[in-house]
Amino acid sequence: KEGLRKTLEDLDTKHKFSNHDFHTISKFTTPLDAIERLVEDMDIEMIVMGTNGTDDKMDKFYGSNTVITMEKMTNCTVLAIPAEAKFPPINEIVFVTDFIEPYKKMELLSLIEMTRRSKVPLRILHITDHKIITEKQRNNKDRLPEYLEGIDYSFHTLSSILVEEGVHFFANSRNSGMIVFMNRHNSLLKRIFSTSMAKKLGTYSKLPIMALYDSRS
């Protein structure tokens, strides 16, 4: 509690947040259990976790608690901020999707609101082994513009490349400011944070990553 009080004092001393109110909560339990209870009890819409990892595993850049929360949280969006993240104005947000499952508007609300408020373009990235998408994928893709009215967005496709590498090279080559994906079973989370890939792709040590919750989970 003393540490939380000091944090509030630091926020008040170093920054002036006229549009924000801050509250501290102390719980004696695991981080995931505490977060899940707060999300349910207080109707939380987004969890923001800023941490740094301590080892060379998949949680190297984001911390084990953050990665576990991103994996397990099924009713709230999670935004992970790595320790090395820089905060210049974001020039674009990359939304990675395979178009296999349809999206519900409620699942995309955090992304839609953030994009509108920040007034930055949204780049919808599809990485595939096939040059032609199925009719189901096309239908799901065609529905997205209904949800993105008033947002500057564009569709992009990469082929003949691993998904985790494609995300890295796309974001790195364009100096993108954030990566967003849907946290579904067998999602990109474990693939892009695999031990070997996390070490190889330094992009993930610097970019905020948003995991949208899957209402079907």
C-alpha positions in Angstrom: 0.0 0.0 0.0 2.9 2.3 0.7 4.3 1.6 -2.7 0.9 2.4 -4.3 0.7 5.6 -2.4 4.2 6.6 -3.6 3.1 5.8 -7.2 0.2 8.2 -6.9 2.4 10.9 -5.5 4.8 10.4 -8.4 2.0 10.7 -10.9 0.7 13.9 -9.3 4.2 15.4 -9.1 5.6 14.5 -12.5 2.5 14.7 -14.6 -0.8 16.5 -14.8 -3.7 14.3 -15.8 -6.7 16.7 -15.9 -8.9 14.1 -17.7 -8.0 11.1 -15.5 -8.7 9.8 -12.0 -6.4 7.3 -10.4 -7.3 4.7 -7.8 -5.1 2.1 -6.1 -6.1 -1.5 -5.2 -4.1 -4.0 -3.2 -5.0 -7.7 -3.4 -3.4 -10.7 -1.7 -3.6 -13.2 -4.6 -2.1 -14.0 -7.9 -2.0 -11.2 -10.5 -4.2 -13.1 -13.0 -6.8 -13.9 -10.3 -6.8 -10.3 -9.1 -7.2 -8.9 -12.6 -10.0 -11.4 -13.5 -12.0 -10.4 -10.4 -11.5 -6.6 -11.0 -12.6 -7.0 -14.6 -15.8 -8.7 -13.5 -16.6 -6.6 -10.4 -15.7 -3.2 -11.9 -16.7 -3.8 -15.6 -13.2 -3.0 -16.8 -12.9 -2.4 -20.6 -9.1 -2.5 -21.0 -6.1 -3.8 -19.0 -2.8 -2.0 -19.6 0.3 -3.8 -18.4 3.7 -2.2 -18.6 6.4 -4.6 -17.6 9.8 -6.0 -18.6 10.7 -9.7 -18.8 13.5 -11.2 -16.8 14.7 -14.2 -18.8 15.1 -15.6 -22.3 11.8 -17.4 -22.6 8.7 -16.2 -24.5 8.0 -13.6 -21.8 11.4 -12.0 -22.2 10.2 -8.6 -23.4 6.8 -8.4 -21.8 7.0 -10.3 -18.5 5.4 -13.6 -17.5 2.4 -12.0 -15.8 1.6 -10.0 -18.9 1.9 -12.9 -21.3 -0.2 -15.1 -19.0 -2.9 -12.4 -18.8 -2.9 -12.0 -22.5 -3.3 -15.7 -23.0 -6.0 -16.3 -20.3 -8.1 -13.1 -20.4 -11.3 -13.9 -22.3 -13.6 -11.0 -21.5 -11.3 -7.9 -21.7 -8.8 -6.3 -24.0 -5.2 -6.4 -22.9 -2.6 -3.8 -24.0 1.0 -4.8 -23.2 3.7 -2.1 -23.1 7.3 -3.5 -23.1 10.0 -1.7 -21.1 11.8 -0.7 -24.3 8.8 0.9 -25.9 9.2 4.5 -27.2 6.4 6.9 -27.2 6.6 9.2 -30.3 3.3 9.9 -32.0 2.0 6.6 -33.4 1.9 6.8 -37.2 -0.2 3.7 -37.8 -1.7 0.6 -36.1 -1.3 -2.9 -37.6 -4.3 -5.2 -37.1 -3.3 -8.8 -38.0 -6.1 -11.2 -39.1 -6.7 -14.3 -41.1 -10.3 -13.5 -41.9 -11.2 -17.1 -41.0 -13.7 -16.2 -38.2 -16.1 -13.3 -38.4 -15.6 -10.5 -36.0 -18.3 -9.0 -33.8 -18.3 -5.2 -33.4 -18.1 -5.5 -29.6 -14.8 -7.4 -30.0 -13.4 -4.5 -32.0 -14.6 -1.6 -29.9 -11.3 -1.0 -28.1 -9.4 -1.0 -31.4 -12.0 1.2 -33.1 -12.1 3.8 -30.3 -8.4 3.9 -30.0 -8.0 4.4 -33.8 -10.6 7.1 -33.9 -9.3 9.0 -30.9 -5.7 8.9 -32.0 -6.7 9.7 -35.7 -4.1 7.3 -37.1 -4.6 4.9 -40.0 -5.3 1.2 -39.4 -3.4 -1.3 -41.6 -5.3 -4.6 -41.8 -2.6 -7.3 -42.5 -3.4 -10.8 -43.8 -0.5 -13.3 -44.1 -1.3 -16.4 -46.1 0.1 -19.4 -47.8 -2.6 -19.2 -50.5 -2.9 -16.3 -52.9 -6.7 -16.8 -53.2 -8.8 -16.5 -50.1 -11.9 -18.6 -49.5 -15.4 -17.3 -49.9 -15.8 -17.4 -46.1 -12.7 -15.3 -45.6 -13.9 -12.9 -48.3 -17.2 -12.5 -46.6 -15.6 -11.8 -43.3 -13.2 -9.3 -44.9 -16.1 -7.5 -46.6 -17.9 -7.1 -43.3 -15.0 -5.2 -41.6 -15.7 -1.9 -43.4 -19.1 -1.8 -41.7 -17.4 -1.4 -38.4 -14.6 1.0 -39.5 -16.7 3.9 -40.8 -14.9 7.1 -40.3 -11.5 5.4 -39.9 -8.6 5.6 -42.3 -7.8 2.0 -43.1 -6.3 -0.2 -45.8 -5.9 -3.9 -46.5 -2.5 -5.5 -47.0 -1.5 -9.1 -47.9 1.8 -11.0 -47.5 2.4 -14.5 -48.8 5.2 -17.1 -48.8 6.4 -16.0 -45.4 5.8 -17.3 -41.8 3.1 -15.3 -40.0 5.3 -14.3 -37.1 8.1 -13.1 -39.5 5.6 -11.4 -41.8 4.2 -9.4 -38.9 7.7 -8.3 -37.9 8.9 -7.3 -41.3 5.7 -5.4 -42.1 5.7 -3.4 -38.9 9.4 -2.9 -38.9 9.6 -1.7 -42.6 6.8 0.8 -42.0 7.9 1.9 -38.5 4.4 1.0 -37.3 3.5 2.0 -33.8 1.3 -0.9 -32.5 0.3 -4.5 -33.3 -3.2 -5.7 -32.7 -4.6 -9.2 -33.0 -7.5 -11.3 -31.7 -6.7 -13.6 -28.8 -8.2 -16.8 -30.1 -7.2 -20.4 -29.5 -4.0 -21.2 -31.4 -3.6 -17.5 -31.9 -0.5 -15.5 -32.9 0.4 -14.9 -29.3 2.5 -18.1 -28.7 3.9 -18.0 -32.2 5.2 -14.5 -32.2 6.5 -14.8 -28.7 8.2 -18.2 -29.2 11.6 -18.4 -27.7 13.6 -18.5 -30.9 11.4 -15.9 -32.7 11.4 -13.5 -29.8 15.1 -13.5 -29.7 15.3 -13.1 -33.5 12.7 -10.4 -34.0 13.7 -7.4 -32.0 10.5 -5.5 -33.0 8.6 -7.2 -30.3 10.8 -5.7 -27.6 9.7 -2.2 -28.5 6.1 -2.2 -29.8 3.0 -2.2 -27.7 0.7 -5.2 -28.5 -3.0 -5.2 -28.0 -4.8 -8.6 -27.6 -8.6 -8.2 -28.3 -10.7 -10.7 -26.4 -12.7 -13.4 -28.3 -16.3 -13.4 -27.2 -16.6 -17.0 -28.4 -14.1 -18.2 -25.8 
